[in-house]
């Protein structure tokens, strides 16, 4: 049977959609890179919403610097964003926003490289064993 789609998950999805648009169109800070809201997790009591973002650096910035700058901008704009969300999303209590960098993409890329390296090593070992068996 299908898993229940809880109220906090529905709220998180709505906040993710709204935040993506607000960040794109309303936050006008030059330090902000191209930000993607990848995931929002809302506490059961609606006290906090943890917003996970990925950042594409702009203007030749280093990726680590772009991440730090974007998080600073978004955490300082959290009050403004929360107010805009309260205006657009009808909730009795709007959660406080906390922004975090989503490192799952980077972890996935690292795992992919490890798997590829292991496969290459196994193929090299297998080809060496085939060469020694033919002799």
N, C-alpha and C positions, 0 to 999 in steps of 0.2 A: 504494500500500500504506500501511497505517496506520503512524504514527510510533510508535516504541517508547516505552513509558511507563516511564521510568527509575526506579531505586530511590530516588534523591534526590527525584524528583517525588512518588512515593508517600509518602515520609516527610514531605515538605513538606505534602501534603494532610492527612495524619494530624495533624501538629502544628498546622495551622491549625484543624482541628475541635476538638482538645483545648484549645488556647489560648483559643478563643472562649468555651468553657464555663468554663474556669478564671477568665478575666478577669471574666466576668459574675457568677459565683457565689462566687468565693474572694477576690478582691481587694476589700477593704472600705475604700477611701480616698475621702473626700468630694471630693477634688480631681479625681477621675477622672470624666470625662464619659461619655457613651454611646459606647463604643468598638466598632468593627467591625474584625475582622481581615480585611483584604481580600486579602492575598497573603503567602505565606511562601516564601522562597528559601533552600534549604539548600546549603551548599558541598559539593563532591564528597567531601571528606575528613571530612564531618560535624563540622567544627570550629566552624562558626558557622551560625546560622540568622537571616537578616534578615527581621524581621516588619514588614510594612507595614500601618498602621492608618489608619482614618478616624475622626474624632471629631465627635460632635454635642454642642455645648456645652449645659450644664445650668445652672440657677440664674441665668439672666441674664448669664452670662459672655460676654465677647468671644470670637470664634472663635479668634483667634490665641493668646489667653491660655489657652483651654481646650486647645489643641493642645500648647503648651509644658508646661502642668501635667500633662496626661495622659502625655506622653512621659517626664517626670521620674518620675512614679509608676511607670510600667511598667518603665523602666530600673532603678529602685531595687528593684523587685519581681522582677527577672529571675532572681535566684538562687532565690527561692521558687518561681517558676513552673517553672524548670528542674527543680527537685527533684520537683515534682508531676508534671511530664511524665515524668520518669524512672520514677516509680512507676506511671504509667498506660500508657506506651508502652514496649514491650520492645525496647530497643536496647542494644547494648554500650556505645556512646558517645552521650551526649545532647549535642547542639550547644549552644554558648553562645548566648543570645538577645540580639539587638540590635534595638531598636524604632526604626522610622522612620515619619514621616508620609507617607501615600500621596497625592500631589498630582495624580494622574491625573484624578480627578473634576473638580477645579477647572480643570485644563488643558482638559479636554473641554468644560466649560461656557464657558470663554473662547473656544475655537475655534468653538463653536456660535454664540455671539454675533457673532463676526467674520463667519462665513458668512451669518448672517441679515442683518447690516448690508450686506454686499456684494450680496446678492440684492435687498434693498430699493433700494440705489443703482442697480443695473442696471435694475430695474423702473421707477424714476423716470426714468432716462435714456431708456428705451424709450418711455415714455409722452410725454415731451417731444418726442422725435423724431417720434412719430406725430402730435402736435399741430402741429408745424411742417410736416410733409408735407401735412396737410390744408389748410393755408392757401394 
